[in-house]
Amino acid sequence: MEQLSAQRDAVRAYMEAPFEPDESPASLSAANAALADPVRARGKTIYEEQSCDACHGSDGLGTQGAPTLAGMPAKYPGGALTAILKNPTSKMTEGGMTPLDLPDADLAALVTYVNSVR
């Protein structure tokens, strides 16, 4: 009975929350992201230049070859994402990821882009 009550409360809270549509990579606002945030746009370019999109997908939402990049700020807070990009785990290298040796500004732009993937 407690579980049903909790489930009803969760459904009610969900239904009462304001609607916030997810932004599609093909949406007009996504297309204008470069104008709104040039650092993130530069990060997307670096993401493509480094062939991250070959495994993680063009939108960073993952493929059969590599996981989604959504949620990285929670998984790798602060400078942890930068560190893991420079020194991938053995599981990552076994999957084909190579350590990134980029100038600090480029690495910061890449991290900004990865952290924006939703």
C-alpha positions in Angstrom: 0.0 0.0 0.0 2.9 2.4 0.8 4.5 1.7 -2.6 1.2 2.5 -4.4 0.9 5.7 -2.5 4.5 6.7 -3.3 3.9 5.8 -6.9 0.8 7.9 -7.1 2.6 10.9 -5.5 5.5 10.5 -8.0 3.0 10.4 -10.9 1.1 13.4 -9.6 4.4 15.4 -9.2 5.5 14.5 -12.7 2.2 15.5 -14.2 2.2 18.8 -12.3 5.7 19.7 -13.3 6.0 22.3 -16.2 6.7 20.9 -19.6 10.3 21.3 -20.7 11.0 19.8 -24.1 14.3 18.2 -24.7 16.5 20.1 -27.2 17.1 18.1 -30.4 20.5 18.4 -32.1 18.5 19.3 -35.2 16.4 22.0 -33.5 16.7 25.7 -34.4 18.1 26.5 -31.0 20.7 23.8 -31.3 21.7 25.2 -34.7 22.1 28.6 -33.2 24.2 27.3 -30.3 27.4 28.5 -32.0 26.1 32.0 -31.8 25.1 31.7 -28.2 28.2 29.8 -27.0 31.2 29.9 -29.3 33.3 27.9 -26.8 30.8 25.0 -26.9 30.7 25.3 -30.7 34.5 25.1 -30.8 34.3 22.1 -28.5 31.9 20.4 -30.9 34.4 21.0 -33.8 37.2 19.5 -31.7 34.9 16.5 -30.8 34.5 15.9 -34.5 38.2 16.5 -35.4 39.3 14.0 -32.7 36.8 11.5 -34.2 35.0 11.2 -30.8 31.8 11.1 -32.9 32.9 7.9 -34.6 32.3 6.0 -31.3 30.1 8.3 -29.2 27.8 9.4 -32.1 27.4 12.7 -33.8 25.3 14.0 -31.0 27.3 12.4 -28.2 24.4 10.2 -27.1 26.3 6.9 -27.6 26.5 4.0 -30.0 27.0 0.3 -29.8 30.7 1.1 -29.7 30.7 3.7 -26.9 28.4 5.0 -24.2 26.5 8.3 -24.1 28.3 11.4 -22.9 25.1 12.7 -21.3 25.6 13.1 -17.6 29.3 13.6 -17.6 29.3 16.6 -15.3 27.8 14.4 -12.6 30.1 11.4 -13.3 33.3 13.5 -13.7 32.9 16.7 -11.7 35.4 19.6 -11.7 38.6 18.7 -13.5 38.0 15.0 -13.4 36.7 14.9 -17.0 39.8 16.7 -18.3 42.0 14.2 -16.4 40.1 11.2 -17.9 40.4 12.6 -21.4 44.1 13.0 -20.9 44.5 9.5 -19.2 41.6 7.2 -20.2 41.0 4.2 -18.0 42.1 0.8 -19.2 38.5 -0.1 -20.2 38.3 3.1 -22.3 41.6 2.3 -24.0 40.6 -1.3 -24.6 37.5 0.2 -26.4 39.7 2.3 -28.7 40.0 5.6 -26.9 43.4 7.2 -27.0 44.7 9.8 -24.6 44.1 13.4 -25.8 47.0 15.7 -26.1 45.4 19.0 -26.9 46.3 22.6 -26.0 44.6 23.7 -22.8 42.1 26.0 -24.5 41.0 23.2 -26.9 40.7 20.7 -24.1 38.6 23.2 -22.1 36.3 23.8 -25.2 35.9 20.0 -25.6 35.0 19.6 -22.0 32.5 22.4 -22.3 30.9 20.7 -25.3 30.8 17.2 -23.6 29.3 18.7 -20.5 26.5 20.2 -22.6 25.4 16.9 -24.1 22.0 16.0 -22.8 
